[in-house]
């Protein structure tokens, strides 16, 4: 049987306390420009605060619909993360956020992580649509979603504040039928 968390380039896995001294201690995790492209600049955290955060990740309900997963390369390097959130069982929709470390960008890891996550949410949990957002100042994210097969559904004008300015939020969506048509069951 195929491992649904394993792709050709990366594997998605849960974070561990060992990742505190690896992925979460990398300079990029404190890089404000990198944080801003994800959502916003966060206050610096202490090692103890990070440990508590990691412990919370390990307590996430495996039967719930919110996940935080790391992207790991075949040689064991953590290349980034993807997190599912805003899951609504009644509507059958969910969203996600994704971050790839600069040295791992452009290798197809983000697309593969999205494909693995959507395959799980559509094929195993029965969700019917995934929503994603990209900030207007992040054209790489917009291109990623459009190439993947998401449809631009709208623009929330001046709906995000970053770097002292208001910016537009581009709203994308892909249905399970669109996903299966493009990526197969």
Secondary structure, DSSP 8 states (H G I E B T S, - for coil): ---TTB-SSEEEEE--GGGGGTGGGSGGGG-HHHHHHHS-------HHHHHHHHHHHHHS-TTSS-EEEEEEETTS-EEEEEEEEEEETTTTEEEEEEEE-GGGTTSSHHHHHHHHHHHHHHHTS---EEEEEEETT-HHHHHHHHHHT-EEEEEEEEEEEETTEEEEEEEEEEEHHHHHHHH--
